Amino acid sequence: MPELPPYLRIADVLRQRIAEHVWTAGDRLPSRSQIAEECGVGENVVRRAQELLISQGVLEGRAGSGTYVAEARRRVRIVRSAARGQPGGSPFRADMHALGKQGNWESRTEAKVPAPAEIAARLGIAEGDLCVRTIYEFLANGRPVQLSTSWEPYELTGGTLIVLPEGGPHAGVGVVNRMAAIGITVSHAVEQPEPRQATAEEASLLGIQKAALVTHIRRTYYSDEGQPVETADIVIPAALCEVVYEIPVSR
């Protein structure tokens, strides 16, 4: 059996010490140099091991203070469901309400942004065609738990009351309800989730370690005629949230 990489071996050592209550929640770990000397490895190996455990929610780093055993906390459950549209409301707010949390978000919209190649392909438009781009930071009880960048074809919504997702009489009610306001029926969404490491910007916005694990979901909404009406890149931190899919069962 192949030998584990050194940083994974050290991560197991640290995890075992926490399991055996050598260190408990809130305890500060010895310095990296101390752990490195004791385990016979370099400080960079210890750093990688700690970063892995931070990304998994086992440890937490505090700037200028050190690395600590993380307090046990319940991860926020984010439900991805076929029934994403909520009458008169937001799916995210509905999810947070079900958990007894206050769901809210901050957003920034730019109109007439040229579509990059990947976004254009997902929306079935030409590269450089104009879109409305909205960048979201979703909050649960004031804490960031999800990021999203949404793109809608400007040709579809330009000149209507829903051209700005967070402006006008239909602001903040979700894609399904907004599109219904201009006579477009959204029939389904396609989501492609995959794990990856957070970028530096994402880590900063979410308050997590750089390169921590996140779930990246590429989502596209389609009309009943098969036309893509919106696509988004959703980023959810693995240490803070669990992503659950509800699958309808045909009878």
NORVENSUL-V954438 format. One record per residue. N is the residue number from 0. RES is the residue in one small letter. PHI is phi in radians with two decimals (NA if undefined). D_FIRST is the distance of its C-alpha to the first C-alpha in Angstrom with 2 decimals. Layout:
n = {N,N}
res = {RES,RES}
phi = {PHI,PHI}
d_first = {D_FIRST,D_FIRST}
This chain:
n = {0,1,2,3,4,5,6,7,8,9,10,11,12,13,14,15,16,17,18,19,20,21,22,23,24,25,26,27,28,29,30,31,32,33,34,35,36,37,38,39,40,41,42,43,44,45,46,47,48,49,50,51,52,53,54,55,56,57,58,59,60,61,62,63,64,65,66,67,68,69,70,71,72,73,74,75,76,77,78,79,80,81,82,83,84,85,86,87,88,89,90,91,92,93,94,95,96,97,98,99,100,101,102,103,104,105,106,107,108,109,110,111,112,113,114,115,116,117,118,119,120,121,122,123,124,125,126,127,128,129,130,131,132,133,134,135,136,137,138,139,140,141,142,143,144,145,146,147,148,149,150,151,152,153,154,155,156,157,158,159,160,161,162,163,164,165,166,167,168,169,170,171,172,173,174,175,176,177,178,179,180,181,182,183,184,185,186,187,188,189,190,191,192,193,194,195,196,197,198,199,200,201,202,203,204,205,206,207,208,209,210,211,212,213,214,215,216,217,218,219,220,221,222,223,224,225,226,227,228,229,230,231,232,233,234,235,236,237,238,239,240,241,242,243,244,245,246,247,248,249,250}
res = {m,p,e,l,p,p,y,l,r,i,a,d,v,l,r,q,r,i,a,e,h,v,w,t,a,g,d,r,l,p,s,r,s,q,i,a,e,e,c,g,v,g,e,n,v,v,r,r,a,q,e,l,l,i,s,q,g,v,l,e,g,r,a,g,s,g,t,y,v,a,e,a,r,r,r,v,r,i,v,r,s,a,a,r,g,q,p,g,g,s,p,f,r,a,d,m,h,a,l,g,k,q,g,n,w,e,s,r,t,e,a,k,v,p,a,p,a,e,i,a,a,r,l,g,i,a,e,g,d,l,c,v,r,t,i,y,e,f,l,a,n,g,r,p,v,q,l,s,t,s,w,e,p,y,e,l,t,g,g,t,l,i,v,l,p,e,g,g,p,h,a,g,v,g,v,v,n,r,m,a,a,i,g,i,t,v,s,h,a,v,e,q,p,e,p,r,q,a,t,a,e,e,a,s,l,l,g,i,q,k,a,a,l,v,t,h,i,r,r,t,y,y,s,d,e,g,q,p,v,e,t,a,d,i,v,i,p,a,a,l,c,e,v,v,y,e,i,p,v,s,r}
phi = {NA,-1.06,-1.29,-1.14,-1.00,-0.93,-1.19,-1.22,-1.12,-1.19,-1.04,-1.13,-1.09,-1.13,-1.09,-1.13,-1.14,-1.21,-1.09,-1.55,1.11,-1.12,-2.13,-2.10,-0.89,1.63,-1.26,-1.52,-1.31,-1.02,-1.11,-1.05,-1.14,-1.14,-1.13,-1.07,-1.14,-1.13,-1.65,1.24,-2.30,-1.44,-1.11,-1.13,-1.13,-1.12,-1.04,-1.11,-1.11,-1.17,-1.09,-1.08,-1.22,-1.15,-1.12,-1.58,1.44,-1.42,-2.08,-2.45,-1.68,-2.12,-0.96,1.32,-2.14,2.37,-2.02,-2.21,-1.26,-1.20,-1.22,-1.12,-2.56,-1.43,-1.25,-1.26,-1.60,-1.95,-1.68,-1.81,-2.36,-1.10,-1.66,-1.35,-1.35,-1.98,-0.94,1.24,-2.56,-1.78,-1.01,-1.13,-1.07,-1.11,-1.06,-1.19,-1.07,-1.12,-1.67,1.31,-2.05,-1.59,-1.71,-2.64,-2.75,-2.03,-2.54,-2.46,-1.94,-2.20,-1.61,1.02,-1.69,-1.07,-1.31,-1.17,-0.99,-1.12,-1.16,-1.04,-1.11,-1.21,-1.63,1.21,-2.14,-1.45,-0.99,1.61,-1.07,-1.33,-2.34,-1.77,-1.90,-2.21,-1.81,-2.04,-2.20,-1.59,-2.16,-2.02,0.92,1.47,-1.83,-1.10,-2.27,-2.84,-2.06,-2.66,-2.09,-1.89,-2.23,-2.25,-1.10,-1.11,-1.07,-1.37,-1.97,-0.99,1.44,-1.87,-1.29,-1.90,-1.02,-1.83,-0.98,-1.97,-2.37,1.47,-1.21,-1.97,-1.14,1.28,-1.77,1.63,-1.06,-1.01,-1.24,-1.15,-1.12,-1.06,-1.18,-1.98,1.44,-1.83,-1.65,-1.48,-1.67,-2.88,-2.26,-2.00,-2.15,-2.15,-1.54,-2.68,-1.43,-2.81,-1.61,-1.20,-1.31,-1.05,-1.17,-1.11,-1.07,-1.12,-1.17,-1.58,1.24,-2.11,-1.19,-1.01,1.29,-1.12,-1.26,-2.34,-1.76,-1.81,-1.96,-1.66,-2.06,-2.34,-1.61,-2.15,-1.35,-1.19,-1.69,1.47,-1.52,-1.15,-1.99,-2.86,-2.39,-2.57,-1.90,-1.91,-2.14,-2.20,-1.26,-1.14,-1.27,-1.78,-2.40,-1.99,-1.75,-2.13,-1.83,-1.70,-1.90,-1.17,-1.86,-1.33,-2.04}
d_first = {0.00,3.84,6.45,9.05,12.29,14.86,17.16,14.85,14.13,17.92,18.69,16.91,18.98,22.11,21.58,21.15,24.35,26.20,25.12,26.39,29.58,29.33,30.38,32.25,33.66,35.84,34.54,34.13,30.91,31.31,31.60,28.69,29.70,29.63,26.15,24.92,26.60,25.34,21.65,21.92,21.33,23.84,26.03,24.79,21.28,23.11,25.29,22.51,20.99,24.52,25.31,22.39,23.66,27.18,26.42,25.08,28.25,26.76,28.55,31.65,32.99,36.69,38.35,39.79,38.63,34.89,31.94,32.48,30.82,31.99,34.55,33.56,35.21,35.43,34.30,37.03,36.65,37.64,38.51,38.47,40.92,43.04,46.01,45.60,49.34,51.21,55.00,56.56,53.48,50.02,46.79,45.11,47.98,47.79,44.07,44.76,47.88,45.90,43.73,46.84,46.27,48.59,47.26,48.76,48.02,49.25,49.72,51.02,52.44,53.39,55.52,55.66,52.31,51.35,48.30,45.30,43.87,41.01,43.38,46.07,43.79,42.85,46.57,47.85,50.13,50.59,48.82,51.27,53.04,54.03,52.08,52.41,49.35,48.78,46.18,45.47,44.04,43.77,44.32,43.79,46.27,46.56,42.85,41.21,38.68,38.82,39.89,41.34,43.07,45.35,47.21,50.26,52.42,55.67,57.59,56.67,57.78,60.07,63.55,62.54,62.36,58.55,57.90,56.54,53.87,54.81,58.55,61.51,62.24,58.85,56.72,53.43,53.52,50.50,50.32,51.31,54.47,55.45,55.26,57.29,60.02,60.61,60.41,56.81,54.84,51.10,49.51,45.77,43.00,39.73,36.81,33.54,31.16,28.10,26.14,26.50,27.28,30.87,33.16,35.08,38.18,36.54,34.96,38.40,40.20,37.82,37.51,33.71,31.39,31.23,28.19,27.73,26.53,29.39,30.08,32.17,34.41,36.57,39.50,42.52,45.58,47.61,51.23,52.37,53.30,49.74,50.56,48.02,49.95,47.41,43.87,41.88,38.68,37.70,35.30,34.15,32.11,29.12,29.66,33.32,33.49,31.95,32.91,33.98,35.29,38.13,38.28,41.70,41.88,44.45,46.82}
